Amino acid sequence: MALEIERKFLVKGNFKTESHVSTRVTQGYLSSSPQRTVRVRIKGEKGFITIKGKGNASGISRYEWEREIPVEEARELLQLCEPGIIDKTRYLIRHEGHLFEVDEFHGENDGLVIAEIELKNENENFSRPAWLGEEVTGDRKYYNAMLSRNPYVNW
């Protein structure tokens, strides 16, 4: 199993001009338990299934297992997911040696924009782009699994 080390931030201002790729993402949860989530995702024309373990105390690290599956199977599995399918556009932005994934949410989460950066270790330094706002790492309400149950429109 791989260890995912990532930090999350709200986004302020214009980030899209720095993006080199954008992809529509649809995802749902077969299980959104805080102990483990099982996610089905369609990213562009590819399907994925992902299992994530409970995060550590800081919320920065947790175990993650992901495999590509046929997109047709992902579409079928989305029909079995809990209510609250996530719809977003993911933008990839390279900034001073790091890759930021910026998610612009649609539907019931419209207006929410979150950036994630994966790191090699929890203490790795990185340069913050001007559009990077408040850190929300470890704040469960910003987890996609939580946004599927309690969307941004309800806040």
N, C-alpha and C positions, 0 to 999 in steps of 0.2 A: 504494500500500500504506500502511496506517496503522501507526503506531508505538504499541505497547501499553506503557505505563509502569505497572507494578503492583508492590506489595509484599505479601508473604504473612506471616501470623502464626498461631501456634497460638492456640486459644481456651480460656480458662479461665472457669469460672463460667457464670451464666445470661445468655444473650444473647437468648433467644427472646421475652421480654416486650417487647423493643424492636423486633422485626421487624414490618414492615407488609405483607410479602408472603412466601409460601413456595411453592416449586415443586419438583416431583420432576424429576430430571434423570437420564437414562441416556445414557452416551456410550462410544464405542469408538474405536480408532485403526486406520486403514488403514495408517499408518506412524507409528512412535514413535521414529524416528531422532532423536538429539540435534540434528542439523543442520536438520531440519524435521519437524514433526509434521503429520499430516493426521487431523483428528478429525471424527467424525460424532456429532451430538448430537440427542437428543429432549428438549426442554425444555417441559414441559406438553404441549400439543398442536401444537407447532411443531417442524420439523426444521431443522437447520443443518449446514453443512460449513465447516470452519475449517482454514486452513493457517497454521502459526506457524513463524517462522524461529528460528535459534539466538539465545539471549540474549546480551547484552553481558557484559563482565567482572563487573559487579556483580550480574547476574541480574535487574535491575529492568526493563530495556527489551528489546523484541524486536519484530520485524515480525509483524503479524497481518492476515490476510485472512479475512473471514467472509461467508457468504451464506446466506439462508434458502432452504430447499428444501422441497418437499412432504413432509409427515410420513411418507407411505407410502414415498417413496424413501429417507428416513432409516432407516426400519425395515428395508428391503431391504439397504441398505449396512451396517447393523450386523451382518448375517449374514456379511459379508466381512471383518470386522475381526479384528485379532489377538486371541488369547485374553486374557481379563481385562477384561470390561466393567465400567465404573464405574457405581455406583448411589449417588445422593446426593440430599439435599434441600437446596436453596439458599434461604437466608433473606436478604432485603434489609433493611438497617438504615441509616437516615439518622442521621448524628451530626455535628452542628456543621458543616454545609455539605458534607459528604462522604458518599458512599454506600459502605457495606461490604457485600460479598457473603460470607456465611458458609455454608460447605458442611459439612453433617453427613453423613458417609459411612455407608453401609450394607454389608451382605454382608461380604466379606473385609477391608474397611477400616473395619468398625464400631468405634466408639470414637474415631475421628479426626475432629477438627473444626478447619477451617482458615478464616481470614478473609483476604479479599483487598480491597485498595483500589486503584483506578485513580487515577493522578495526572496532572496536566498536564505536569509535569517531574520529574526525579529528585530535586530538592532541595525540592519543595513541602512545606511544613509542614502538619500535620494534628493534630487533637486525638485522643488515644487513649482509647477507651472503657475502662471498668474491666475488662471481660471480655477485652480484648486481651492476649495473652500474648507469649511469646518470638517474635522475628522469625525466620522461616525462608526469607526471600527468597534465591534463588540456591542453596538446598540441594535438589539434584535429587531426592532421595528423596521430597520432598513434591509434586513435579510429578504431575499426574494421569496422564500417560503412564507414569511410573515406577510409580505405585501400581497401574496395570493389570498390570504385570509382576511387581512385588514388593510385594504388598499388606501393609498394616499388621499383619495377623494374623501375618505371618512375622517381624516385627522382634523 
